[in-house]
Amino acid sequence: LETRPLGFHTDGILVATIQADLVPPEGRQALLADVLDRVRHEPSIAHAALSSVPPVMNGPKLGQPIQAISGEAPLPPRGANAALNLISEGWFDTLGIGVVEGRDARADDRVGTPPVVVVNQTFVRTFVHGGSPIGRTVTLFLPGSPPPPVTIVGVVADTVYGSLRDRI
């Protein structure tokens, strides 16, 4: 397991946890932006990014129920699940995960702007049956009023996500 390819860089990577839930919700985005900015300005740091789930995290993942994908046949009544990781710009570049179609997340992809998503190749193989996924929308199941659909803006290479024993 120590030598198997993971689909991302492991050399020179430091993963740290920020207990942002200790900060009131209205201050979390500013806190995380400040921490990211400070880390990026350290001379010895080449890349830095934020995510809600670190790479190869054993344990619970954020599974997001999907209601529909534009241009595709309807999903079952209870939808289908896909793993979800909230990321900052630079996440894929920091880990050396290649964008294979479309674009990476950008700094202007944030709360208050039209929601976007970058999916991996497994998502495309599972949910998109022909044609490019770029520009298609994904409708999610969330409690309360229906959320706006999220637009697929990029596709990245597959990586090990949960356990070192997972397939890429």
ABEGO torsion letter per residue (X at the ends): XAABBAGBBABGBBBBBBBAAABBAAAAAAAAAAAAAAAAABAABABBBBBABBBGBBEBBBBBBBABBBGBBBBBAAEBBBBBBBBBBGAAAAAGBBBABEBBBBAABBBGBBBBBBBBAAAAAAABBEEBABGBBBBBBBBEBBBBBBBBABBBBBBBAABAABBX
